[in-house]
Amino acid sequence: MLSLSHRGRSTTRRAALTLTASATVGAFVLSASPVGAATPPEWPTAGRLPIGCDPGVTYTNVTATTWTYQFSDSTVATLSNPRIGTGAGNISVLPVAGANVYARVTLSDPCSGVGGGIVDWARNGAILTGGFLTPRTTDSFSGAWATLVGNLKPDSAGVWTIPVAATAHRYDTITLDQDFKLVSKTAGSSTVTIVGAWAKAKSYLLRQTTLTITAPTSVRRGKLTTVSGVLKYATNAGLVADGGEKVIVQTRIGTAAWKNVAVVAANAAGVVTAKVQLTKSSQVRFVHAAVLSGRFTATAISVVKLVKVT
């Protein structure tokens, strides 16, 4: 068991990784596995030629038909495709009841495979306590890894990033037979703190937003039609008025494309009111676009109302 040593890269962010003080390479893969975790095999049963290992391969135990190769691995397992959310995308919605949010990345090491990883996450630039990653696929050479951030409530909305991580390759040495099948291995004995361009990748956790609409069932041709509704957003305490936010009024005839006809702002009580002039029987709805700053409110689309023109 090895205490996590942040050797090598990224010394300026070394202190930021909050979970690594007593971590070991073994702890990477022995930590509690979330739902969906996978267990990669020690080595592909069909054999695999390692890629990118240290120069120099030991060729031993030679007979006319068999031999072994020994590879050494001092590579750094790399990270890509970071995101934080409830699913695979970079935009997630937090309802009043909260939702399980995960940090997800791809870890890669083509030599001996990935031994494990830890990530820290940040909300609106402030680094928070991170977590141990566990594999989500059986491909230890380049696969999905994840950890539970927590069951987050709406007040956790904001811009989330993974600014720093630590990774370990799986084995320090691997001995393979002539078909590149595993004979023996020695466990990885070091970890490396890493950063990269991936640290700029943003994930958005947005507050659940609701939008209602009320409209008359019919209106005389040439008369203005008044439609109204209420816009609310989620807080930890419940739904509250989303005053000041913009709402788009859209109409369409039959199955035609929706057309933006007005933009109105909700008042302090979250009430939205608009007047539209319809020349034919039309469908009407309200749309609130996601706001990726400020209150961090999610997209909301009202139900559709059919207004007949007589």
N, C-alpha and C positions, 0 to 999 in steps of 0.2 A: 504494500500500500504506500502510496506516495503523496506527500502533501503537495498541494498545487503550487508550482513555482512558475511565476509569470516571466519566464525567460524569453528572450528574443524581442518580439515586436511590441510596439505601442506602449512604451514605458510612460508616456505622458498621461495615459488614461489608466494606469495600473491600479490606482487606488479606488477607481470607480466600481470595479467589479465586486459586488457586496457579498456574494455567497461563497467566495473561494478560499477563505482563510484556512479552513480545515478540510477542504475537499481533496479527494483522491481520484485517481483514474478509475479505480474500482467503483467508487461511489457514483460515478457518472452513470454506469449501467445498472447498478444495484439499487438506486434510489427508487422510490415508489413510482410505479408506472400508471399513467392515466388511462382511462378508457381509450381503446384504439391502439395501444402500444403494441409493438411487434418485437420478435426476437430473431435477429439475423443469425444464420448458422455461423459456426466458427470459421468456415471457409466454404466456398461453393463446392458441392459434391462432385461436379463435373470437372473441377479444376479451373484455375484462372492464372494467367500470366500477369504478375504485378507490373504496374506502370509507374514510372517516376520515382522509384526507390533510389537509395544511395548508389553511387557508382561502385562497381566491383561486386561480383557475385561469386560466392564460394561454391565450388563444384566438387562434390565429395562422394564417397561410398560407391565408387564406379565398378560396375561389372559389365559384362558384354551386353546386358539387356536392361539394367537398372542403374540409377544414380540419383543424387539429390542436389538441389540448389538451395543455397541460403542467401536470403535477401535481408538487408538492413534498412530500416525506415526511420529517418529523422525528419520526415516531411511535416508540414503544418496542415491540419485539416481545415479546409476553407468553408466559408459560409456564404450563402446567397439566398435571394428571394425571401427576405424577412417580412413578416406581417404579423399584426396583432389584431385579433378579432374573434368573432363567434364562428366564422367560416373561413373559406380559403381566400376571399377577397380582402381588399384593404379598406372597405367601409362596412361598419357594423352598427346595429341599432340597439340601444340599451333601453328596455322597457322599465316601468316602475318597479316591477318585481325583480329586476336584474337579469343578467345572463352570464353564462360561463364564457369567459374570454381566454383564448390561448395565444401564446407566442409560438409562431411556426417559422421554421427555416429549412433550408436544404443544406446539409453538411456533406462534404466530399473529400475523399482521400483515396486516390487510385492505387496507392501502393499496398498498404496492409488493411485499409479500411478505416472507418471512424470509430474511435473508442468512446467518445462522448463529448458533451458540450454543456456550457453554462451560458446564459445570456442575462444581461441586465436590460431593463426597459425604462423608457422615460416618457413622462406625460407633460406636454407643453414645455419640453426642454429640461425638466427636473428629473434626474435619475432616481429610480425607485429600486427597492430590493428585487432581485431577479430570481431565476430558478434553474434547476437542472433539467436538461432536455432528455427525452427518451425517444427511441426510434419509432417511427410510424410505418416503416416498410421493412422488409427483410433484406434490402440492399444496403449493406454497410459501406459500400464504396461511393455511392451518391444517392442519398435518400432523404425523405422527409423526417424531421425531428420536431418535437413540440413539448411544451410544458404549460400547465394551467397557470394563468395569471391570477384568476380568482373569479368569483361571482360578483360582477361589477354592477353597480347601480347607476342611474342616469347622471348623477353628479360627478362621475368619473369620465364624462365625455371630454374629448379633446383630441389633440394630435399626439399619437403614440409612435415611438420609434424604438429600435434596438441599437443603441449607440456603441456597445462594446460587448465582446464575447470572449470566452476561453474554450479552446478545443484540444482534443488529444487524438493522436493516431492510435489505432487499435493494438498493434504489436510493434515491439522494437526490432525483433527478428522473426522471420518465418522460414521454415525449411520445407521445401516442396519436392515431390518426387518427379520423375521424368515426364509425367503427365500434368505437372503443376497442381497436384493434389496435396493437401496438407499432411505433413509428417509430424511437425512439432512447431511450437511458437513460444515466444516470450512476451509477456504482457507489456503494453506501453508503459513507460516510466516517467513521462513528463507531459506537461500541458503548456499551452502558449496563449497569451492574451492577444487578441486580434481586433483590429478595426479595419474599415474599408469604405469604399463608396456606398456600400449597402447601408451604412449607418444613416444616410440621408433619406432612405425610403420611409415614407409617411403612411401610417394607418390612421383612420379616423373612426373614433367611437362617437356616435351621435345619439342625442336624446330622441326617444320615440316622440313622434309628433302626430297629432290627430287633427282632422279638418272635416267639419260637417258642412252641409249645404241645404238651404231651403229655397224653393222656387215655386212659382205658380204652375199649375198643370196646363193652363192655357192663357193666351193673351191675344188681344185684337191686333191685327196688322197695323204697324205704324206706331204702336204704343211702346213706351219703354218698359222693359221687364226688370223688376228688382229681384236680385238674388242675394242671399245673405248666408252667413255661416259663422262658425266659431273655430279659431285656431288655438290649439293648446300644445304645450310641450311637457315632457316628463321631468320631474325632479324626484329625489329620493322620497319626498313626502307625498307625491301624487302629481296629477296633471294640473298645470296652472296656465293662465292666459298668456299667450305669446304676443303681447302687444308690440306694435312697431314693425313686425316682420311683414314681408311682401308676399302677396298671393296673386297668382295669375288666373284670370278668368278665361276659360276656353269654351268654344262652341264647335259643333260640327253638325252637318246634315247627313243623315243616313250613315253610311260607312266611310265617308270621306275622312281625310286627315283632320286632326284637331287643329283649330286656329286660335291663336292668342288674340283676344279682343280688348283686354284691359289688364292693368296691374294696379292693385289696391293694397293699402296697408291696414293691418288689423289695429283697432283702437286699443286702449289700455285694458279693456275687458276681453280682448282677443276677438272681438266681433269684426267680421268682414262684410261690407256692403258694396254692391256694384249695380249699376244700371246698364243694361245692354238692349240694343234694338235688334229684333229678329224679323227677318222678312219671310222666313219659312219655318215650319216646325223644326225644332232643333234640340240637340242634346247640349246640356250645359254642365260644366264641372269646374271646381276650383283645384288648383295645383300649387303646392308650396315646394319650391326647390330646396334641396339640402343646403345648409349653411355650414361651411367648413371653418368657421371662426366664431368668436363671440359666444353665443349660447350653444353652438354646435347642434343644431336641430336637423332632424332627418327629413327626407322627402315625405310628403304627405299628399295624397290625392283623394278628393272627396268621392262619394258615390255620384253617379250620373243621374241628372234629372232631365226628363223629356218635357219640353214646353211646346205645346201645340199652338200654332198661329192660326187664328180664325178670321 
